[in-house]
Amino acid sequence: MLKVQAGDLDKLGHLFERYKKPLYGFFYGLTKEQELSEDLVQNTFLRIMKYRHLCRGEGDFQAWMFHIARNVRFDHHRKKQVPTSRALEDWQDHLGHLENRAMELQHQEEHHLLLQALDRLPEEKREIILLSKFEEKKYSEIGEVIGCSEGAVKVKVFRALQELKVIYKQLEKIN
């Protein structure tokens, strides 16, 4: 990123190649829309280029990038007032195939229930679970992204997981 700041914009392409998949996963987990997620990844890198002079290089680049990504999504949502949930069938296209069909069906059912439970969480809690469990960010990094202490992140993740577990068990009883 320091080279990008110094004017070597070709290096932004390397950053894009390195971080496009985690960003896409983050956006898709929140929006459930493939094209929108791809657009948001592009917009995130456009904003990184635009505000490259603001990256101080003191903290973690990924935390700064995800902070920008959150702002890009919030801005898009605010401008377009796009609903943040979508049919879970879209996720099934992204599931891997398991060798054993019985295991695959069970995995799909569990995954489907998990996604339903995630969709029922408030957006703030869904976001913190996506960052901590799916993107595997450290609590300190998440704290930088959402603007709170590492201890507060631990509490938020714990509470979000507890609520997710309750919702998942409720859905499990229904199905």
Helices and strands as residue ranges (DSSP letters): H 2-5, H 10-31, H 34-50, G 52-54, H 61-80, H 89-92, H 101-120, H 123-129, I 130-134, H 139-146, H 150-174
